[in-house]
């Protein structure tokens, strides 16, 4: 099991593992679930995962394996310190201004609806100047902070483990079942990239399952059985949301391409009225929620399809494949460690937000800046593990 986990997590295998996961999880597994969808969308639901998987694989082809090389240690340390200080200030501000803290509400014995409302109000339902906090949080926790922690760990910077522990504690505050994966997935990749044998990935997976189960118990969402809830969320909800998203698009918009209106960035750039498509899908599935901020996220190819049709799926998949190839085989070991988190994000959510709101474009620019400061290695000198770690 340990060898299989390392193979899956290894960023160098992303160009194979991710397309295969897309095809099996969204292209094959739904047939065993017996999901129903509209006649008008059944063929689309069946084809999209295979088209996406094929073009992701094609997009990754121009990026062969590269020899590992160190990053500029001085720039890496500076970046880590700046990110940690800025995130600490942001976290203090967020906690101090929150109407309630979901974890505390759960520990006090609040009901499921009260905890769900607290989660929404903690960030998503902020108003005024505080409405910017969810976007800052996404920028930090989806890219900059995990990358900084990977740099710190691989570079053996002092206090790196304490910073990881602090982010872990912050990830629990939300009471969102899998938010901590924003930390766990890059850290699992760090273990693989650094070539260390401890801790074992199987231990981390077991700890993650235990933490998921405890979150379900504390939040009250597992009232009908923890196993049933976890299995339902992991194996049925994502494919169901893909089918429901396409069905809703067909019913509400008669299958007309939305031309980027589902993205805040693209709609603003093109002068289109913003369409809160993910919120509409949530209402379609479960009914409205008190704050009006709840949303249902579907795999990236759904967002591409409802906006730009099959052409959009192909272009987005090619771009994603290029990201998989470039990041997964980058000379920057810490950047490679970000690939599992990137792929997890688009496996269950949209790509437009990943590029801008979640900071992928900024992350790639920062990584280039850090690498640019490194002097060329002495000819004939083999890269050591210390080089890979950036020390």
C-alpha positions in Angstrom: 0.0 0.0 0.0 2.8 2.4 0.9 4.5 2.0 -2.5 1.1 2.5 -4.3 0.5 5.7 -2.3 3.9 7.1 -3.1 3.4 6.4 -6.8 0.1 8.2 -6.7 1.3 11.2 -4.8 4.6 11.5 -6.7 4.2 14.7 -8.8 6.2 13.2 -11.6 3.4 10.8 -12.2 0.6 13.4 -12.3 0.4 13.3 -16.1 -0.7 9.7 -15.9 -2.5 9.4 -12.5 -4.8 12.4 -13.0 -6.2 11.6 -16.4 -6.7 8.0 -15.3 -8.5 9.2 -12.2 -10.8 11.5 -14.3 -11.7 8.7 -16.6 -12.4 6.1 -13.9 -14.1 8.3 -11.3 -16.3 10.4 -13.6 -16.4 8.2 -16.7 -16.8 4.7 -15.3 -17.9 4.9 -11.7 -21.2 6.8 -12.3 -22.5 3.8 -14.2 -22.2 1.7 -11.1 -24.0 4.3 -9.1 -26.9 4.3 -11.5 -27.1 8.1 -11.5 -30.1 9.5 -13.4 -29.8 12.5 -15.6 -31.9 14.2 -18.3 -32.0 12.6 -21.7 -30.7 15.8 -23.2 -27.6 15.7 -21.0 -26.9 11.9 -20.7 -24.6 11.8 -23.7 -22.7 14.9 -22.5 -22.3 13.5 -19.0 -20.8 10.3 -20.5 -18.4 12.0 -22.9 -17.0 14.9 -20.9 -14.7 13.0 -18.5 -13.0 11.0 -21.4 -12.5 14.1 -23.5 -11.0 16.0 -20.5 -8.7 13.1 -19.6 -7.4 12.7 -23.1 -6.6 16.3 -23.6 -5.0 16.7 -20.2 -2.6 13.8 -21.1 -1.9 15.5 -24.5 -1.2 18.9 -22.8 1.4 17.3 -20.5 3.4 15.7 -23.3 5.8 18.6 -24.1 7.1 18.6 -20.6 9.7 15.8 -20.1 11.4 15.0 -16.8 14.0 17.5 -15.7 17.0 17.1 -13.5 16.4 18.4 -10.0 18.2 21.7 -9.1 18.2 23.9 -6.1 16.2 27.1 -5.7 17.8 30.3 -4.4 17.9 29.7 -0.7 18.0 33.4 0.2 14.9 34.3 -1.9 13.1 31.2 -0.6 13.7 32.2 3.0 12.6 35.8 2.4 9.4 34.5 0.7 8.6 32.1 3.6 9.0 34.8 6.2 6.9 37.3 4.4 4.1 34.8 3.8 4.1 33.5 7.3 4.0 37.0 8.8 1.3 38.2 6.4 -0.8 35.1 7.0 -0.5 35.4 10.8 -1.8 39.0 10.6 -4.6 37.9 8.3 -5.6 34.9 10.6 -5.7 37.2 13.6 -7.9 39.7 11.8 -10.2 37.0 10.5 -10.7 35.4 13.9 -11.1 38.7 15.7 -13.9 40.0 13.3 -15.8 36.7 12.9 -19.4 36.7 14.1 -18.7 33.2 15.4 -16.1 30.5 15.1 -17.4 27.2 13.7 -15.1 24.9 15.8 -16.1 26.6 19.0 -19.8 26.4 18.1 -19.4 22.7 17.4 -17.6 22.1 20.7 -20.4 23.9 22.5 -22.9 21.4 21.1 -24.6 23.5 18.4 -26.9 21.8 16.0 -26.1 21.0 12.4 -27.9 24.0 11.0 -26.2 26.4 13.4 -22.7 25.0 12.6 -23.4 25.3 8.9 -24.6 28.9 9.3 -21.5 29.6 11.4 -19.3 28.2 8.6 -20.9 30.4 6.0 -20.7 33.6 8.2 -17.1 32.9 9.2 -15.9 34.0 5.7 -18.3 33.6 2.8 -21.1 35.8 4.1 -18.9 38.7 5.1 -20.0 42.2 3.9 -18.4 45.5 3.3 -14.6 45.5 3.5 -14.7 42.1 5.1 -16.1 40.6 1.8 -12.4 40.6 0.6 -11.4 38.1 3.4 -12.6 35.0 1.6 -10.5 35.9 -1.4 -7.4 36.6 0.7 -8.0 33.3 2.5 -8.2 31.4 -0.8 -5.0 33.1 -2.0 -3.1 32.1 1.1 -4.4 28.6 1.8 -4.7 27.4 -1.8 -1.2 28.3 -3.0 1.1 30.8 -1.2 1.1 29.3 2.3 1.4 25.6 1.3 4.2 26.5 -1.1 6.0 28.5 1.6 5.7 25.6 4.0 7.1 23.2 1.4 10.0 25.5 0.9 10.6 25.8 4.6 10.5 22.0 5.1 12.7 21.1 2.2 15.1 23.9 3.1 15.1 22.8 6.7 14.3 26.3 7.9 14.0 26.8 11.6 10.5 26.7 12.9 9.1 25.0 9.8 7.3 22.3 11.8 5.7 24.9 14.1 4.4 26.7 11.1 2.9 23.5 9.7 1.3 22.8 13.1 -0.2 26.4 13.2 -1.7 26.0 9.7 -3.1 22.7 10.7 -4.9 24.3 13.7 -6.2 27.1 11.5 -7.6 24.5 9.0 -9.7 23.0 11.8 -11.4 26.2 12.7 -13.7 26.1 9.7 -15.2 22.8 10.6 -15.2 22.0 6.8 -14.6 18.3 6.6 -11.7 18.3 4.2 -10.2 21.8 4.4 -7.1 20.4 6.1 -6.2 18.6 2.8 -4.8 22.0 1.7 -2.0 21.2 4.1 -1.9 17.4 4.0 -1.6 16.9 0.3 1.5 19.1 -0.2 3.0 17.7 2.9 2.5 14.1 1.6 4.3 15.2 -1.6 7.1 16.7 0.4 7.7 13.3 1.9 7.9 11.7 -1.5 10.0 14.4 -3.2 12.5 14.5 -0.3 12.8 10.7 -0.5 12.3 10.2 3.2 10.7 7.0 4.6 9.2 8.5 7.7 6.4 9.4 8.4 4.7 6.8 6.2 2.0 8.0 3.8 -0.3 5.2 5.0 -0.2 6.7 8.5 -1.1 10.1 7.1 -4.0 8.7 5.1 -5.3 6.9 8.2 -4.9 10.1 10.3 -6.8 12.0 7.6 -9.7 9.5 7.6 -9.8 9.7 11.4 -9.9 13.5 11.3 -12.6 13.4 8.7 -14.7 11.1 10.9 -14.1 13.3 14.0 -15.1 16.4 12.1 -18.3 14.6 11.0 -19.1 13.6 14.6 -18.4 17.0 16.2 -20.3 18.9 13.5 -23.3 16.5 13.8 -23.4 15.7 10.1 -22.9 12.0 10.8 -26.2 11.5 12.6 -27.2 8.7 10.2 -23.9 7.0 10.4 -20.3 8.2 9.9 -19.4 5.5 7.4 -22.5 6.3 5.3 -21.8 10.0 5.3 -18.1 9.7 4.4 -18.8 7.2 1.6 -21.7 9.3 0.3 -19.5 12.5 0.2 -16.5 10.8 -1.3 -18.0 8.5 -3.9 -21.5 9.8 -4.8 -21.7 13.6 -4.3 -19.0 14.6 -6.9 -20.4 12.6 -9.8 -23.9 13.5 -8.8 -23.0 17.2 -8.8 -21.5 16.9 -12.3 -24.8 15.4 -13.5 -26.9 17.9 -11.7 -24.8 20.8 -12.9 -25.3 19.8 -16.6 -29.0 19.1 -16.0 -29.5 22.5 -14.3 -27.6 24.3 -17.2 -29.9 22.6 -19.7 -33.1 23.5 -17.9 -32.2 27.0 -16.8 -30.2 28.2 -19.8 -31.5 25.8 -22.6 -28.0 24.6 -23.2 -26.7 28.1 -24.3 -23.0 28.7 -23.6 -22.6 31.2 -20.7 -19.4 32.6 -22.3 -17.5 33.0 -19.0 -20.3 34.6 -17.0 -19.8 32.0 -14.2 -16.4 33.5 -13.4 -16.1 36.8 -11.6 -12.8 37.6 -13.3 -13.9 36.7 -16.8 -17.4 38.3 -16.5 -15.8 41.6 -15.3 -13.2 41.5 -18.1 -15.9 40.8 -20.8 -18.6 43.1 -19.3 -21.0 40.2 -18.7 -23.5 39.9 -15.9 -22.1 37.5 -13.3 -24.0 34.2 -13.0 -23.6 32.5 -9.6 -23.8 29.1 -11.3 -22.4 27.0 -8.4 -25.0 28.6 -6.0 -27.8 27.9 -8.5 -26.7 24.2 -8.6 -26.8 24.0 -4.8 -30.3 25.4 -4.8 -31.2 22.9 -7.6 -29.9 20.1 -5.5 -30.8 20.9 -1.9 -32.9 24.1 -1.9 -31.8 27.6 -0.8 -29.7 28.3 2.3 -30.1 31.1 4.8 -27.1 33.1 3.9 -27.4 32.5 0.1 -23.7 31.7 -0.1 -23.7 27.9 -0.2 -22.5 26.4 -3.5 -22.0 23.0 -5.2 -18.7 22.6 -6.9 -18.3 20.3 -9.8 -15.2 19.1 -11.7 -13.4 21.7 -13.8 -14.6 20.3 -17.1 -18.2 21.1 -16.2 -17.4 24.8 -15.7 -15.5 24.8 -19.0 -18.4 23.1 -20.8 -21.3 25.2 -19.7 -19.3 28.3 -20.6 -17.6 27.4 -23.8 -18.8 24.0 -24.9 -16.6 21.1 -26.0 -14.0 23.6 -27.3 -13.8 25.1 -23.8 -13.2 21.6 -22.3 -10.4 20.9 -24.8 -8.7 24.2 -24.2 -9.0 24.1 -20.4 -7.8 20.5 -20.4 -4.8 21.3 -22.6 -3.9 24.2 -20.3 -4.3 22.0 -17.2 -2.2 19.3 -18.8 0.5 21.9 -19.4 0.3 22.9 -15.7 0.6 19.2 -14.7 3.6 18.7 -17.0 5.4 21.9 -16.0 4.8 21.8 -12.2 5.1 18.0 -11.8 8.5 18.0 -13.5 9.7 21.4 -12.4 13.3 22.0 -11.1 11.7 23.5 -8.0 11.1 20.7 -5.6 8.7 22.7 -3.4 6.6 23.7 -6.5 6.3 20.0 -7.5 4.9 19.4 -4.0 2.0 21.7 -4.9 0.7 19.5 -7.7 -1.5 17.1 -5.6 -3.3 20.1 -4.2 -3.7 21.7 -7.6 -5.2 18.5 -9.0 -7.4 17.9 -6.0 -8.8 21.4 -6.5 -9.8 20.9 -10.2 -10.9 17.4 -9.6 -13.7 18.7 -7.5 -14.0 22.3 -8.5 -13.5 24.9 -11.2 -10.3 26.0 -13.0 -11.0 29.7 -13.5 -10.9 30.4 -9.8 -7.8 28.2 -9.4 -5.8 30.3 -11.9 -6.6 33.7 -10.4 -8.6 33.7 -7.1 -6.7 30.7 -5.7 -3.4 32.2 -6.9 -2.0 29.6 -9.3 -0.7 32.2 -11.7 0.8 34.2 -8.8 2.4 31.0 -7.5 4.1 30.2 -10.8 5.4 33.8 -11.0 6.8 33.6 -7.4 8.4 30.2 -8.2 10.1 31.7 -11.3 11.4 34.6 -9.2 12.8 32.3 -6.5 14.5 30.1 -9.1 15.9 33.1 -11.1 18.1 34.1 -8.2 20.0 30.9 -8.1 23.5 30.9 -9.6 24.3 28.3 -12.2 25.7 25.1 -10.7 29.3 24.1 -11.2 29.6 22.0 -14.4 29.8 18.3 -13.7 28.6 18.6 -10.2 25.7 16.2 -9.5 22.6 17.6 -7.7 22.5 16.2 -4.1 19.5 15.8 -1.9 20.6 19.0 -0.1 20.2 20.8 -3.5 16.7 19.4 -3.9 15.8 20.6 -0.5 17.1 24.1 -1.3 19.7 24.2 1.5 
